Amino acid sequence: MKKNYLFASLIVCVFVFVQPSKAQLVADFEDLALSPESFWNGSNGSGSFTSGPIKLINKYTASWASWSGFSYSNITDNKTVGYVNQYSAITGNGALNSKNYVVGYGSDTIFLNNPANMDGLYVTNSTYSYLDMLNGSGFSKKFSSNDWFKLIIKGFNKNHTQVGIIDFFLADLRFSDPTKNYILKDWQWVDLSSFINVSYITFERASSDNGAWGMNTPDYFCLDNVKIKGFTYILTPKINSINSNIEFDVYPNPSFGGLTISGKNNINKIDILDLSGRVVYTESVNETKIVKLDLPNKLYGVYIIKVCSNNMMAFHKILFQ
């Protein structure tokens, strides 16, 4: 266990830049609460939701009971045809046999908590899009030779400059060898390692099947396990004006969600801060020297533990996996 020191009340605390984190951060959406066979489409008007190190944008129009952007789901029905089954992945589950996954429709944007280097993500077709391409419908055609449906992924930095673009085909029937033609029906990894120092990512679709009003193919796809290689910088506390050296322990580190904090002085309060300084968890403690935390929401990546003892406080960097 690494020893840490609790400093007296004359602390001056600032955030400084240090070397990039090597920890991989993952948004797997399992931290989002859903009843079995259900979905969230933004009808509460929140406009977004978060998982791990990312925020996903949602737009809900109450007058039309319609949405765009991102929703999330655990629906397993991959048989029902059409719009009534718009919240389903053709796989019937999330990537790597998980329960939750994200459905994208229309204009989709993901924001990162901090500028970061990407690793990649998993994508597949929605049931709605897949079955329309496979069989056709009253609006869209049955895919045949030379048809295609693709996902266009773009990365942007904090200055809104595009730093990368990836075209990933969700269906491609242009091969001369018919055994190579496909309509994607499982989860596939998309490598985004060329996206360096990105602040947000956008997703668009394009299709060979178009009409007078634009694309005929249902404008949906599914997403899971967004992986980030590590923040391009970490903000960590720097302590000045040290007046005492009361030590305490925080373990395990790395942590999977449970923490024990112990020291020689009574602890009054514990805060967990993200790297922007925002408090993501707080707990008041009734004068005890040992505190055990079991965090209700899954955290990923590097955070700051702030421990308060009367008029003293201390900071410690911790990695959640």
C-alpha positions in Angstrom: 0.0 0.0 0.0 1.2 3.5 -0.9 1.4 5.9 2.0 -0.2 9.3 1.6 -0.1 12.4 3.8 -2.9 14.5 5.2 -2.0 18.1 5.2 -3.2 20.9 7.5 -5.7 23.7 6.7 -3.2 26.1 5.1 -3.2 23.9 2.0 -3.0 25.6 -1.4 -4.3 23.1 -4.0 -3.9 23.6 -7.7 -4.1 21.3 -10.7 -1.0 20.7 -12.9 -0.3 18.8 -16.1 1.6 15.5 -15.9 2.4 12.7 -18.3 -0.3 10.9 -20.3 -2.1 8.1 -18.6 -1.5 4.6 -19.9 -4.8 3.3 -18.5 -7.4 2.2 -21.0 -10.8 3.6 -20.3 -14.0 1.9 -21.4 -17.6 2.9 -21.7 -19.5 -0.5 -21.8 -22.9 1.0 -20.8 -23.4 -1.7 -18.2 -23.5 1.2 -15.6 -26.8 2.3 -17.1 -29.9 1.0 -15.2 -32.5 -0.7 -17.4 -35.3 -3.1 -16.6 -35.2 -6.4 -18.7 -36.2 -5.9 -22.3 -36.4 -2.2 -22.1 -34.8 1.0 -23.5 -34.1 4.6 -22.7 -34.9 7.1 -25.5 -34.5 10.5 -23.8 -38.2 11.0 -23.0 -37.2 12.5 -19.6 -35.8 15.5 -21.5 -32.3 15.2 -20.1 -30.7 15.6 -23.5 -27.8 13.2 -22.9 -26.5 10.3 -20.8 -23.0 9.3 -19.6 -21.1 6.0 -19.3 -17.5 5.9 -18.1 -15.5 8.6 -19.7 -18.0 9.7 -22.4 -21.3 11.7 -22.8 -23.7 10.7 -25.6 -26.1 13.3 -27.0 -29.9 12.6 -27.3 -32.6 14.8 -28.7 -36.2 14.0 -27.8 -39.3 15.8 -29.3 -42.2 15.3 -27.0 -44.8 16.5 -29.4 -43.9 13.7 -31.9 -42.7 11.2 -29.3 -39.6 10.9 -31.4 -35.9 11.0 -30.7 -32.5 11.2 -32.5 -28.9 10.9 -31.4 -28.3 8.0 -29.0 -30.5 5.8 -26.9 -29.6 2.7 -24.9 -31.2 -0.7 -24.8 -31.1 -4.3 -23.7 -33.8 -5.6 -26.0 -33.1 -9.1 -27.3 -35.8 -9.3 -30.0 -33.9 -9.6 -33.3 -36.9 -11.0 -35.3 -39.6 -8.4 -35.4 -39.5 -6.3 -38.6 -39.8 -2.6 -38.9 -39.9 0.6 -37.0 -41.6 -0.9 -34.0 -38.4 -2.7 -33.3 -36.1 0.3 -33.7 -34.3 -0.3 -30.3 -32.9 -3.7 -31.1 -29.5 -4.9 -32.2 -29.4 -7.7 -34.8 -27.1 -9.6 -32.4 -29.8 -9.7 -29.7 -27.3 -8.6 -27.1 -24.4 -6.2 -26.4 -20.8 -6.8 -27.5 -18.9 -9.6 -25.8 -22.3 -11.1 -24.7 -23.1 -8.1 -22.5 -26.6 -6.9 -21.9 -26.6 -3.2 -22.6 -25.8 -1.4 -25.9 -26.4 1.9 -27.6 -28.6 2.6 -30.6 -27.7 5.5 -32.9 -30.2 7.3 -35.1 -29.9 10.5 -37.1 -27.3 12.9 -35.9 -25.1 11.2 -33.3 -22.3 12.8 -31.2 -20.1 11.5 -28.4 -18.2 13.9 -26.2 -15.1 12.8 -24.2 -14.7 14.0 -20.6 -11.2 15.2 -21.6 -9.2 15.3 -24.9 -7.9 11.8 -25.4 -6.4 9.3 -27.8 -8.9 6.7 -29.0 -8.5 2.9 -29.2 -11.8 1.8 -30.9 -15.3 0.6 -30.5 -17.7 -2.2 -31.5 -20.6 -1.7 -34.0 -23.3 -3.8 -35.6 -26.6 -3.2 -37.4 -29.9 -2.6 -35.8 -32.5 -5.2 -36.3 -34.6 -2.6 -38.2 -31.9 -1.8 -40.7 -30.6 -5.3 -41.1 -34.0 -6.9 -41.9 -34.9 -4.0 -44.3 -31.6 -4.6 -46.2 -32.0 -8.4 -46.1 -35.6 -8.5 -47.3 -36.7 -5.1 -48.4 -39.8 -3.2 -47.2 -42.4 -0.9 -48.6 -39.9 1.9 -48.4 -36.4 0.5 -48.7 -35.1 -2.0 -51.3 -33.8 -5.5 -50.7 -30.0 -5.2 -51.1 -28.5 -6.9 -54.1 -25.3 -6.7 -56.2 -23.4 -3.4 -55.7 -25.5 -2.2 -52.8 -23.8 -0.9 -49.6 -24.5 0.8 -46.3 -21.7 2.5 -44.3 -21.0 4.2 -41.1 -18.9 7.4 -41.3 -17.0 8.2 -38.1 -15.2 11.5 -37.6 -13.0 12.7 -34.8 -12.6 16.4 -33.8 -10.3 18.2 -31.4 -11.4 20.9 -29.0 -11.0 23.5 -31.7 -13.6 21.7 -33.8 -10.9 20.7 -36.4 -11.4 17.2 -37.9 -8.5 15.0 -36.9 -9.6 11.7 -38.4 -12.3 9.9 -40.4 -13.1 6.2 -40.8 -15.6 4.6 -43.2 -16.9 1.3 -41.9 -19.3 -0.7 -44.1 -22.3 -2.2 -42.2 -23.2 -3.9 -45.5 -21.2 -4.4 -48.7 -22.4 -6.4 -51.7 -19.9 -4.9 -54.2 -17.5 -7.9 -54.3 -17.1 -9.9 -57.5 -16.7 -12.9 -55.3 -20.2 -13.4 -53.8 -18.8 -15.2 -50.8 -17.3 -11.9 -49.6 -20.6 -10.0 -49.8 -22.2 -9.4 -46.4 -24.8 -7.6 -44.3 -23.2 -7.3 -40.9 -25.0 -9.4 -38.2 -22.5 -9.6 -35.4 -20.4 -7.1 -33.4 -17.3 -5.9 -35.2 -14.3 -3.9 -33.8 -13.6 -0.6 -35.5 -10.0 0.6 -35.0 -9.9 4.4 -34.1 -6.3 4.5 -33.0 -5.7 7.2 -35.7 -7.9 9.6 -33.7 -5.4 11.5 -31.6 -6.3 14.2 -29.0 -10.0 14.1 -29.8 -12.7 15.9 -27.9 -15.7 14.5 -29.6 -16.8 12.0 -32.3 -19.6 12.1 -34.8 -21.4 9.3 -36.6 -23.2 9.5 -40.0 -24.6 6.9 -42.3 -24.7 6.6 -46.1 -26.3 4.1 -48.4 -26.6 3.1 -52.1 -30.4 3.1 -51.6 -31.6 6.7 -51.9 -34.8 8.4 -53.0 -36.2 11.9 -53.5 -36.1 12.5 -49.7 -32.6 11.1 -49.1 -31.5 7.7 -47.8 -34.1 4.9 -47.9 -32.2 2.5 -45.7 -33.2 3.0 -42.0 -30.7 5.4 -40.5 -29.7 3.2 -37.5 -26.7 1.4 -36.1 -25.7 0.0 -32.7 -22.6 0.7 -30.6 -20.8 -0.8 -27.6 -17.6 -0.8 -25.7 -16.0 2.5 -26.6 -12.4 2.3 -25.6 -10.0 5.1 -25.0 -6.2 4.5 -24.8 -5.7 7.2 -22.2 -6.1 10.9 -21.6 -3.5 13.1 -23.4 -3.0 14.8 -20.0 -4.0 14.1 -16.4 -4.8 16.9 -13.9 -3.6 15.9 -10.5 -3.4 18.0 -7.3 -0.2 19.7 -6.2 0.0 20.5 -2.5 1.8 23.6 -1.2 2.2 24.9 2.4 2.7 21.6 4.1 2.2 21.9 7.9 1.9 18.3 9.1 2.4 14.7 7.9 -0.5 12.6 9.1 -0.5 9.6 6.8 -3.4 7.5 5.5 -3.9 4.6 3.1 -6.2 4.1 0.0 -6.5 0.6 -1.3 -6.8 -1.4 -3.6 -5.3 0.7 -6.3 -6.3 0.0 -9.1 -9.8 -0.6 -7.9 -12.9 -2.2 -9.5 -15.3 0.0 -7.4 -14.6 -0.9 -3.8 -12.2 1.2 -1.7 -10.9 1.2 1.8 -9.5 4.4 3.3 -7.7 4.3 6.6 -5.7 6.7 8.7 -4.6 7.7 12.2 -7.1 10.6 12.3 -10.9 10.5 12.2 -12.3 11.0 8.7 -15.2 13.3 8.2 -15.9 13.3 4.5 -14.7 11.7 1.3 -15.1 13.2 -2.2 -14.2 11.6 -5.5 -13.3 14.1 -8.3 -12.9 13.6 -12.0 -9.9 15.1 -13.8 -11.7 18.3 -14.4 -12.3 18.8 -10.7 -16.0 17.9 -10.8 -17.2 15.9 -7.7 -18.7 12.6 -9.0 -19.2 11.0 -5.5 -19.3 12.3 -2.0 -19.9 10.7 1.4 -20.0 12.2 4.9 -18.5 10.0 7.6 -19.2 9.9 11.3 -15.7 10.4 12.8 -14.1 7.1 11.9 -10.5 6.1 11.1 -11.5 3.4 8.5 -14.0 4.0 5.7 -15.1 1.3 3.2 -16.8 2.5 0.0 -18.8 0.4 -2.4 -19.5 2.9 -5.2 -23.1 2.7 -6.6 -22.0 3.7 -10.2 -19.1 2.1 -12.1 -16.2 4.5 -12.7 -13.4 4.0 -15.2 -10.0 5.7 -15.4 -8.1 8.1 -13.2 -9.9 10.0 -10.5 -8.8 12.0 -7.4 -9.8 10.9 -3.8 -10.2 13.9 -1.5 -10.2 12.9 2.2 -11.3 15.5 4.8 -10.4 15.3 8.5 -11.7 18.3 10.6 -9.9 21.3 9.1 -7.4 19.1 7.2 -7.6 17.5 3.8 -5.5 15.2 1.5 -5.6 14.1 -2.1 -4.7 10.9 -3.8 -4.8 9.7 -7.4 -6.5 6.4 -8.0 -7.3 4.2 -11.1 -10.7 2.6 -11.5 -10.9 -0.4 -13.9 
